[in-house]
């Protein structure tokens, strides 16, 4: 992924998290958007925790249909 206006992978992961129910789903969306080395960037404990904290709240997860 390249471009001067394109957010970095960590920034984008944090932006996507509120729309997702899991870190795996965030990673899938990042891959679909063309980001590379996703596991390397999101593998750290702190960033993983930050993304987890921003995921869709558990009370709303039950209402989502896939």
Rosetta blueprint (number, residue, H / E / L):
1 X L
2 X L
3 X L
4 X L
5 X L
6 X L
7 X L
8 X L
9 X H
10 X H
11 X H
12 X H
13 X H
14 X H
15 X H
16 X H
17 X H
18 X L
19 X L
20 X L
21 X L
22 X L
23 X H
24 X H
25 X H
26 X H
27 X H
28 X H
29 X H
30 X H
31 X H
32 X H
33 X L
34 X L
35 X L
36 X L
37 X L
38 X H
39 X H
40 X H
41 X H
42 X H
43 X L
44 X L
45 X H
46 X H
47 X H
48 X H
49 X H
50 X H
51 X H
52 X H
53 X H
54 X H
55 X L
56 X L
57 X L
58 X H
59 X H
60 X H
61 X H
62 X L
63 X L
64 X L
65 X L
66 X L
